[in-house]
Amino acid sequence: MNQATKTPSWLKVSAERVVVTLSKRSEANGVQVDSLSLRAPTVRDIRAAQSTANNDDEQRELNLFASLAEVGIKDLEGLALRDYSRLQAGYFRLVQDDEV
């Protein structure tokens, strides 16, 4: 059970944000980066992402992550799949309830 709750070495979690170390450098806002940070979402963030997604769950998630990371959707689409999966894992760690 400890393995399930262990934080991976590529992830730093705090109450307000997660920092995800990428497996390879990527472009974000015109700059090469080796990590991305997601701030904790608000209800407003979730509603805004949903309102522009036209019932497309993938687009909703891209909209939300782009907003939380303050990068463009094209930057997220350019990530290696492994690194996008890391962002997803970081997001779910950030929003999970501590009691779970």
Sequence and secondary structure as in RCSB ss.txt:
>XXXX:A:sequence
MNQATKTPSWLKVSAERVVVTLSKRSEANGVQVDSLSLRAPTVRDIRAAQSTANNDDEQRELNLFASLAEVGIKD
LEGLALRDYSRLQAGYFRLVQDDEV
>XXXX:A:secstr
 HHHH   TTEEE SSEEEEEEEEEEEETTEEEEEEEEE   HHHHHHHHHTSTT HHHHHHHHHHHHHTS HHH
HHTS HHHHHHHHHHHHHHHS TT 
